Amino acid sequence: MPNKKEPSNQLKNSAFDALNPDQKKALELLQSGENVFLTGGAGCGKSFVIKHFVDELGPKQMPILASTGAAAVLVGGRTFHSFFGLGIMEGGAEATFNRASNDKRLAKRLREVEGLILDEVSMISGECLMIAEALAQNARDSKLPWGGMRVIAVGDFAQLPPVTRSGPRDWAFANHVWSQTGFLNYVLTQNERVQDEKYLTFLNKIRVGIVDDVVRNFLDQHQFEHDENDSATRLFSRRDQSLFYNLKKLNEIDAKEVVIDSIYFGTEKFQETMMKQGPVPVQLRLKVGAEVMFIQNDPNKRWVNGTRGHVVQIEDDKIIVEKLKGRDVTVEKQQFSYLDADGNVVASVIQFPLTLAYATTIHKSQGATLDELWCDLSNLWEPGQAYVALSRLRFGRGLKVLRWNTKSIKIDPQVQNFYTQL
């Protein structure tokens, strides 16, 4: 392994000091020049470590590739599918490879980068990984793994799985490309989100699908009849449920509704993509007194993704929000940008980084930190869904369960075996 550079040569001392000892070791491995798989449970700071690593690099050297369009906009990256020209993979793997391998811009892109960061890798299928590596080898005229490109994979396979058309789930780690890549594995173990040891023990069991007396007793103790007047965020498994509940609660507020249109600009087709996949709605509907949630981390550290509050004042160019158990903050509109495969901004949207906080989906809650939540764990279908929902909380006392079922708490056996051997 190449000699590791001292972290102080890579980062400002103050930035490096912000990392805990576990994260510092992970950063040192990322700085080694090797292919790395960075994993660990929710709240252990995977994204935080990657941000420190990327801050010292140019975006052209190691572009971040996200698994979804909404995630790409929030991390300032590109989607895995767009970067590799995969599209919707019409016609299957071979047809997709043949189309993309004739793309000269893709070949140029793959030759110019030093490597890639695959964010939320659990949601990238093995088939996509295989095609992408073949395209990299083809473009760089090399049979080395990924044509000699460096690859950093980040994510937790115990959370949300890839979309699989039929048959068994097509996990990236189960594809031969994963083992051939030769990842050095680093598992972050120090949880920075959960401030409750008893709850952390409970979550660690949920993550691996264990439903024992500890889990049963905890869920039973936190099961309640729904209280419509309780302000905690509701997590739903489906988008339409979340949308309906948010509008229902907004309509109950006796105040004038303000509709704030998102402002889009850029290439028309990418504007349409942002309208469908972007992290902000086409229209933000608010009232004074409405409960809201921030959807991004503030560079000035006034809030984080998931911080909640209520609207105090609405003006054309600013919204004043009183944070839950905190001070008033003035929120201005932000620009969210969509990058094309080459890393160029092709569309942007300007909107306040807020959303109604009465409800959200489990999928959209990933990455958020909450103090309280209501959720229904009676009829979940994906492995990892229950863990993603429950791991949003800092403290177990904030959990309110409507119903729960042992069948909703599960881990894919392939994932369980993968982490056992890691």
C-alpha positions in Angstrom: 0.0 0.0 0.0 1.4 3.5 -0.8 2.6 5.6 2.1 -0.2 7.6 3.6 0.1 11.3 3.7 -0.3 13.0 7.0 -3.9 14.3 7.4 -2.5 17.7 8.3 -1.1 17.9 4.8 -4.5 17.1 3.3 -6.8 19.1 5.4 -6.8 22.2 7.6 -6.2 21.1 11.2 -9.5 22.5 12.4 -11.4 20.5 9.8 -9.5 17.3 10.6 -10.1 17.8 14.3 -13.9 17.8 13.6 -13.7 14.1 12.9 -13.9 11.5 15.6 -11.0 8.9 15.9 -13.0 6.3 13.9 -13.6 8.8 11.1 -10.0 9.9 11.1 -8.8 6.4 10.4 -11.4 6.1 7.6 -10.1 9.4 6.1 -6.5 8.1 6.2 -7.6 5.0 4.3 -9.3 7.2 1.7 -6.1 9.1 1.3 -4.1 6.0 0.7 -4.9 5.9 -3.1 -6.5 2.4 -2.8 -10.1 1.3 -3.8 -12.1 1.7 -0.6 -15.6 0.5 0.6 -16.7 2.8 3.4 -19.7 1.5 5.3 -21.4 1.5 8.7 -24.8 2.0 10.2 -27.0 5.1 9.9 -25.6 8.1 11.7 -22.0 7.1 11.8 -20.8 9.9 9.5 -20.1 8.2 6.2 -21.1 11.4 4.2 -19.3 13.6 6.7 -16.0 11.7 6.1 -16.5 11.8 2.3 -17.2 15.6 2.4 -13.8 16.1 4.1 -12.1 13.9 1.6 -13.7 15.6 -1.4 -13.1 19.1 -0.2 -9.4 18.7 -0.9 -10.0 17.4 -4.4 -11.2 19.0 -7.6 -14.6 17.7 -8.7 -13.1 16.6 -12.0 -10.7 14.3 -10.2 -13.1 12.2 -8.2 -16.7 13.0 -9.2 -19.5 11.9 -6.8 -22.0 9.6 -8.5 -25.4 9.3 -6.7 -27.9 6.5 -7.1 -30.9 8.9 -7.6 -31.5 12.3 -9.1 -32.7 13.9 -5.9 -29.6 12.6 -4.0 -27.3 13.9 -6.8 -28.8 17.4 -6.5 -28.2 17.5 -2.7 -24.6 16.3 -2.8 -23.6 18.4 -5.8 -22.9 15.3 -7.9 -24.2 13.4 -10.9 -26.2 10.2 -11.1 -24.4 6.9 -11.7 -26.7 6.2 -14.7 -26.1 9.5 -16.4 -22.3 9.5 -15.9 -22.0 6.0 -17.5 -24.7 6.7 -20.2 -26.8 3.8 -19.0 -30.2 5.5 -19.5 -33.1 3.1 -18.5 -31.0 0.1 -19.8 -33.5 -0.6 -22.5 -32.8 -4.0 -24.1 -30.8 -5.3 -21.2 -27.1 -5.3 -20.3 -25.6 -6.1 -23.7 -27.7 -3.6 -25.6 -26.9 -0.9 -23.0 -23.2 -1.6 -23.2 -23.2 -1.5 -27.0 -25.0 1.9 -27.0 -22.9 3.5 -24.4 -19.6 2.2 -25.8 -20.1 4.2 -29.0 -20.5 7.4 -27.0 -17.3 9.4 -27.6 -18.1 11.9 -24.8 -18.4 9.0 -22.3 -15.1 7.6 -23.4 -13.4 10.9 -23.0 -15.0 11.4 -19.6 -13.8 8.0 -18.4 -10.3 8.6 -19.6 -10.0 12.0 -17.9 -11.1 11.2 -14.3 -8.8 9.8 -11.7 -11.6 7.8 -10.1 -15.2 7.8 -8.8 -17.1 8.0 -5.6 -20.2 5.8 -5.7 -22.6 7.2 -3.1 -25.4 5.2 -1.6 -24.0 2.2 -3.4 -26.6 -0.2 -1.9 -29.1 1.2 -4.4 -26.9 0.5 -7.4 -27.5 -2.9 -8.9 -24.9 -5.5 -9.7 -25.9 -5.4 -13.3 -25.3 -1.6 -13.5 -21.9 -2.0 -11.7 -20.9 -4.7 -14.2 -21.8 -2.6 -17.3 -20.1 0.5 -15.8 -16.8 -1.4 -15.2 -16.8 -2.9 -18.7 -17.3 0.6 -20.2 -14.4 2.0 -18.1 -12.1 -0.8 -19.3 -13.2 -0.3 -22.9 -12.7 3.5 -22.8 -9.3 3.3 -21.0 -8.2 0.3 -23.2 -7.2 -1.6 -20.0 -8.2 -4.9 -18.5 -7.4 -3.7 -15.0 -10.4 -3.4 -12.7 -12.3 -0.3 -13.8 -9.6 0.3 -16.5 -7.2 1.5 -13.7 -9.7 4.1 -12.3 -9.8 4.4 -8.5 -13.2 3.5 -7.0 -14.6 4.5 -3.6 -17.9 3.0 -2.7 -20.0 4.5 0.2 -23.1 3.1 1.8 -24.9 0.6 3.9 -26.4 -2.5 2.3 -28.5 -2.9 5.4 -30.5 0.1 4.4 -32.4 0.6 1.1 -31.9 -2.0 -1.7 -31.5 -1.6 -5.5 -34.5 -1.6 -7.7 -34.6 -5.1 -9.2 -37.0 -5.9 -12.1 -37.6 -9.6 -11.1 -36.1 -12.4 -9.2 -33.6 -12.1 -6.3 -32.3 -8.6 -5.4 -29.3 -7.7 -7.5 -26.9 -6.5 -4.9 -23.7 -4.8 -6.1 -21.5 -6.8 -3.7 -22.9 -10.1 -5.2 -21.5 -9.3 -8.7 -18.1 -10.5 -9.7 -17.0 -6.9 -10.4 -17.2 -6.2 -6.6 -14.6 -8.7 -5.6 -12.4 -8.0 -8.6 -12.3 -4.3 -7.6 -10.3 -5.3 -4.5 -11.9 -2.9 -2.0 -10.2 -2.2 1.3 -13.2 -2.3 3.7 -13.7 0.2 6.5 -16.7 -0.1 8.8 -17.5 3.1 10.8 -18.8 2.0 14.2 -19.0 5.2 16.3 -22.6 6.5 16.0 -22.7 10.3 15.9 -26.5 10.7 15.6 -27.9 8.5 18.4 -27.3 9.9 21.8 -29.0 7.0 23.7 -27.1 3.8 24.4 -30.3 1.7 25.0 -31.8 2.9 21.7 -28.5 2.3 19.9 -28.5 -1.4 21.1 -32.1 -1.7 19.9 -31.2 -0.2 16.5 -28.2 -2.5 16.0 -30.6 -5.4 16.4 -33.1 -3.9 13.9 -30.3 -3.4 11.4 -29.6 -7.1 11.2 -33.2 -8.3 11.4 -33.2 -9.5 15.0 -36.5 -9.5 16.8 -35.8 -10.7 20.3 -37.4 -9.9 23.7 -35.4 -6.6 23.8 -36.8 -5.5 20.5 -40.3 -6.7 21.2 -40.5 -5.0 24.6 -39.1 -1.7 23.2 -41.6 -1.6 20.4 -44.5 -2.5 22.7 -43.5 0.2 25.1 -43.5 2.8 22.3 -46.8 1.7 20.6 -49.5 4.3 21.0 -52.9 5.3 19.6 -52.4 8.0 17.0 -52.6 11.6 18.4 -53.5 14.0 15.6 -52.4 16.9 17.8 -48.9 15.6 18.3 -46.3 17.6 16.2 -43.8 14.8 15.6 -43.1 13.9 11.9 -45.0 11.0 10.4 -43.0 8.6 8.3 -44.9 6.8 5.6 -43.8 4.1 3.2 -45.6 5.7 0.2 -45.3 9.2 -1.3 -49.1 9.8 -1.7 -49.7 9.1 2.0 -47.1 11.7 2.9 -48.4 14.3 0.5 -52.0 13.8 1.7 -51.1 14.2 5.3 -49.0 17.3 4.8 -51.8 19.1 2.9 -54.4 17.9 5.5 -52.5 19.5 8.4 -51.7 22.7 6.4 -55.4 23.1 5.7 -56.2 23.0 9.4 -54.2 26.2 10.1 -56.4 29.3 10.2 -54.0 31.5 8.2 -53.5 32.7 4.7 -51.8 30.1 2.5 -48.7 31.4 0.6 -47.7 29.5 -2.6 -44.1 30.0 -3.5 -43.2 28.9 -7.1 -39.9 27.2 -7.6 -37.9 29.1 -10.3 -36.3 26.8 -12.9 -33.8 27.6 -15.6 -31.5 25.7 -17.9 -32.1 23.1 -20.6 -35.8 22.3 -20.8 -35.5 18.5 -20.6 -33.3 18.7 -17.5 -35.7 21.2 -15.9 -38.4 18.6 -16.4 -36.1 16.0 -14.7 -35.7 18.3 -11.8 -39.4 18.8 -11.5 -39.9 15.1 -11.2 -36.8 14.0 -9.3 -35.5 17.2 -7.5 -35.5 17.6 -3.7 -37.8 20.6 -3.8 -41.5 20.7 -4.9 -42.6 22.7 -8.0 -44.6 24.8 -5.5 -43.9 25.2 -1.8 -47.2 25.8 0.1 -46.8 27.4 3.5 -48.7 29.3 6.2 -47.5 31.2 9.2 -47.6 28.6 12.0 -46.8 25.7 9.6 -44.4 23.0 10.8 -41.4 22.8 8.5 -38.3 20.8 8.0 -34.9 21.8 6.5 -33.9 19.6 3.6 -30.1 20.4 3.5 -27.3 21.2 5.8 -26.6 24.9 6.3 -22.9 25.8 5.5 -23.2 28.3 8.4 -24.3 25.4 10.7 -27.6 27.1 11.7 -29.5 23.9 10.9 -29.0 20.4 9.5 -31.0 18.2 7.2 -34.0 17.2 9.3 -34.0 20.3 11.7 -37.6 21.2 12.4 -39.4 24.4 13.3 -42.4 26.5 12.5 -42.9 29.4 10.2 -43.0 32.8 12.0 -42.9 35.2 9.0 -43.1 34.9 5.2 -41.7 37.5 2.9 -40.8 37.4 -0.8 -37.1 37.0 -0.2 -36.9 35.4 3.2 -38.8 33.2 5.7 -38.2 33.4 9.4 -38.4 30.0 11.1 -38.4 29.4 14.9 -36.4 26.2 15.3 -37.9 23.5 17.6 -36.3 24.2 21.0 -34.1 26.8 19.4 -33.8 30.3 18.1 -35.3 32.1 15.1 -33.3 31.8 11.9 -33.7 33.8 8.7 -33.9 31.4 5.7 -33.2 32.6 2.2 -33.7 30.9 -1.1 -31.0 28.5 -2.3 -30.0 27.3 -5.7 -30.1 23.5 -6.3 -28.3 22.4 -9.5 -28.5 19.4 -11.7 -25.3 18.3 -13.4 -25.1 16.5 -16.7 -22.8 13.5 -17.2 -19.8 15.7 -17.8 -20.4 17.7 -14.6 -21.8 20.8 -16.2 -24.8 22.6 -14.6 -27.6 22.0 -17.1 -30.6 23.0 -14.9 -31.1 24.7 -11.6 -34.0 25.5 -9.3 -34.2 28.3 -6.8 -36.4 27.7 -3.7 -36.3 27.9 0.1 -34.6 24.7 1.5 -37.8 23.8 3.4 -40.6 21.3 3.2 -43.7 20.7 5.3 -42.7 18.6 8.3 -45.9 16.9 9.2 -44.9 13.9 7.1 -42.3 12.5 4.8 -41.5 9.1 3.2 -39.1 6.7 4.7 -37.1 6.9 1.5 -36.8 10.7 1.6 -36.0 10.7 5.3 -32.7 8.9 4.7 -29.9 11.2 5.9 -32.2 13.3 8.1 -32.0 13.6 11.9 -35.2 13.8 13.9 -36.1 14.2 17.6 -39.5 12.6 17.3 -41.4 10.6 14.8 -44.5 8.5 14.3 -44.3 5.5 12.0 -46.3 2.4 11.1 -44.2 -0.7 11.0 -47.0 -3.2 10.2 -46.7 -3.6 6.5 -43.2 -2.8 5.1 -42.0 -4.8 2.2 -38.3 -3.9 1.6 -35.4 -5.1 3.8 -33.9 -2.2 5.6 -37.1 0.0 5.5 -37.7 -0.3 9.2 -34.1 0.4 10.1 -34.0 3.5 7.9 -37.1 4.8 9.6 -36.1 4.1 13.1 -32.5 5.2 12.8 -33.5 8.9 12.1 -33.9 9.5 15.8 -31.4 10.8 18.3 -33.2 9.4 21.4 -35.5 6.4 21.8 -38.0 8.5 23.8 -39.0 10.2 20.5 -40.3 7.0 18.9 -44.1 6.5 18.6 -45.2 3.4 16.8 -48.7 3.0 15.5 -48.4 -0.7 14.7 -45.6 -3.2 14.1 -45.1 -6.6 12.7 -42.1 -8.9 12.9 -42.3 -9.4 9.1 -41.5 -5.7 8.5 -38.2 -6.0 10.4 -35.9 -7.9 8.1 -32.5 -8.0 6.5 -31.8 -9.7 3.2 -29.9 -13.0 3.9 -27.3 -12.1 1.3 -26.6 -8.8 3.1 -26.4 -10.6 6.4 -23.8 -13.0 5.0 -21.9 -10.2 3.3 -21.4 -8.2 6.6 -20.6 -11.4 8.6 -17.7 -12.0 6.2 -16.6 -8.4 5.9 
